[in-house]
Amino acid sequence: MSLSPKARKWVRGVVDYGGLVAFVIGYFSTRDMVQATWWLVGGSALALLIGLVFERRIAPFPLIAGGAALVFGGLTLFFHDVRFVKMKPTVMNTIFGVVLLVGLALRKNPLKLLLGDAVKMPDEGWRKLTLNYGLFFLVLAVVNEIVWRTQPDDIWVVFRFPGLLILSLLFSFAQVPLMMKYAKTEEPPPPHVE
């Protein structure tokens, strides 16, 4: 099924944010976190199905996010304990941060592997960007823990979406100067061997 560029954007938006939007609607409709988690699980499953039907594939990040929503949402529903759904951003951001920083320590560059075709930078730029994102994800994990443990559910739900999305966008925009600096720099060519 061939989609127009505009339709593709809508499908991508549904796949990326459908579960979270359903969760927010469910929470503010019912003021019940367990009921909202049903919305999250259903919305995430439907979003992944829409991605599969219209794109004939599920991109890695929506698959990871949707899968995590199904796992943590399922645990919340099974145990009737909303702490699971509240800890999902903590666990996922910690995993992302640790993977990036461990990859960096092992002299690998996970961000370059993911974005290397889209963004051209020398290895030094990738190392700095990976360090920044690794630390950012760990900070998001800590902030999520503080918010869900100290604030009422209404505040946490809004922090979860759109709050984390806004923080992530602002952080990404703050990385543009670093990327521009290194995008202008070419890696030196390999030495000439006779």
C-alpha positions in Angstrom: 0.0 0.0 0.0 1.6 3.2 -1.1 0.9 6.3 1.1 1.3 9.9 0.3 4.0 11.8 2.2 1.3 13.5 4.3 -0.4 10.2 5.1 3.0 8.6 6.0 3.6 11.4 8.5 0.2 10.7 10.1 0.9 6.9 10.3 4.4 7.6 11.8 2.8 9.9 14.4 0.2 7.3 15.4 2.9 4.6 15.6 5.2 6.8 17.7 2.7 8.4 20.0 -0.6 6.5 19.8 -0.1 4.6 23.0 0.9 7.6 25.0 -1.9 9.7 23.7 -4.3 6.9 24.5 -2.8 6.8 28.0 -3.3 10.5 28.6 -6.8 10.5 27.3 -7.6 7.4 29.4 -6.2 8.9 32.5 -7.9 12.3 32.2 -11.2 10.5 31.2 -11.2 8.2 34.2 -8.7 9.7 36.7 -7.7 6.1 37.3 -4.1 5.0 36.5 -5.1 1.3 36.1 -7.9 2.1 33.7 -5.5 4.5 31.8 -3.0 1.6 31.6 -5.6 -0.4 29.7 -5.8 2.5 27.3 -1.9 2.5 27.1 -1.8 -1.2 26.3 -4.6 -1.1 23.8 -3.3 2.1 22.2 0.3 0.7 21.9 -0.9 -2.6 20.4 -3.1 -0.8 17.9 -0.3 1.7 17.0 2.1 -1.2 16.3 -0.6 -3.0 14.2 -1.2 0.2 12.2 2.6 0.6 11.6 2.7 -3.0 10.4 -0.3 -2.8 8.1 0.6 0.6 6.5 4.4 0.5 6.5 4.7 -3.3 6.2 7.3 -3.2 9.0 7.7 -1.9 12.5 10.6 0.5 13.0 13.0 -0.4 15.8 12.3 2.5 18.2 8.5 2.2 18.1 8.8 -1.5 18.5 11.0 -1.1 21.6 8.7 1.6 23.0 5.5 -0.2 22.2 6.9 -3.5 23.5 8.0 -1.8 26.7 4.5 -0.3 27.1 3.0 -3.7 26.7 5.3 -5.3 29.2 5.1 -2.6 31.9 1.4 -2.0 31.2 0.8 -5.7 31.4 2.7 -5.9 34.8 0.6 -2.9 36.0 -2.7 -4.6 35.1 -1.6 -8.1 36.3 -0.5 -6.9 39.7 -2.9 -3.8 39.9 0.2 -1.8 40.8 0.7 1.5 39.0 4.3 1.7 40.0 5.2 -0.5 37.0 3.9 1.9 34.5 5.4 4.9 36.3 8.8 3.1 36.4 8.8 2.4 32.6 10.4 5.7 31.6 13.0 5.2 34.4 13.9 1.7 33.2 13.9 2.5 29.5 15.9 5.8 29.8 18.4 4.0 32.1 18.9 1.2 29.6 19.3 3.7 26.7 21.8 5.8 28.7 23.8 2.7 29.9 23.9 1.2 26.4 25.3 4.5 24.9 27.9 5.0 27.7 29.0 1.4 27.7 29.2 1.4 24.0 31.4 4.5 24.2 33.6 2.9 26.9 34.0 -0.1 24.6 35.1 2.3 21.8 31.9 1.5 19.8 29.5 4.2 18.8 25.8 3.1 19.0 24.5 6.5 17.9 26.7 6.5 14.8 25.4 3.0 14.0 21.8 4.3 14.2 22.2 7.7 12.5 25.5 7.4 10.6 23.8 7.4 7.2 21.7 10.5 8.1 24.3 12.5 9.8 27.9 12.8 8.7 30.4 13.6 11.4 33.9 12.6 12.4 34.3 10.1 15.3 35.1 12.9 17.8 31.7 14.5 17.1 30.0 11.2 17.5 31.8 10.5 20.8 30.7 13.8 22.2 27.1 13.5 21.0 26.9 9.9 22.4 28.2 11.1 25.7 25.7 13.9 25.8 22.8 11.6 25.0 23.9 8.9 27.4 24.0 11.4 30.2 20.8 13.0 29.2 18.9 9.6 29.3 20.3 9.0 32.8 19.1 12.4 33.9 15.7 11.8 32.5 15.5 8.5 34.5 16.4 10.4 37.7 13.9 13.2 37.0 11.1 10.6 36.3 11.8 8.9 39.6 11.6 12.3 41.4 8.4 13.3 39.7 6.4 10.1 40.1 7.5 9.6 43.7 6.8 13.2 44.8 4.0 14.5 42.6 0.3 13.6 42.2 -0.7 11.4 39.3 -2.1 14.4 37.3 1.4 16.0 37.3 3.2 12.8 36.5 0.9 12.0 33.5 1.5 15.4 32.0 5.2 15.1 32.7 5.2 11.7 31.0 3.5 13.1 27.9 4.1 15.6 26.6 6.7 16.7 29.2 9.3 14.1 28.4 8.8 14.7 24.7 9.3 18.4 25.1 12.5 17.9 27.2 13.8 15.5 24.6 13.1 17.9 21.7 14.7 20.8 23.6 17.8 18.7 24.4 18.0 17.6 20.7 17.8 21.2 19.5 20.6 22.1 22.0 22.8 19.5 20.3 22.5 21.1 16.9 25.5 23.5 17.4 27.7 20.5 18.3 26.5 18.6 15.2 27.0 21.6 13.0 30.5 22.2 14.3 31.6 18.7 13.5 29.5 18.3 10.3 31.8 21.1 8.9 34.9 19.1 9.8 36.2 16.4 7.5 38.2 13.6 8.9 41.7 13.7 7.6 42.3 11.3 4.7 44.3 8.1 5.4 48.0 8.5 4.9 49.2 7.8 1.4 50.9 4.4 1.2 53.3 3.6 -1.7 
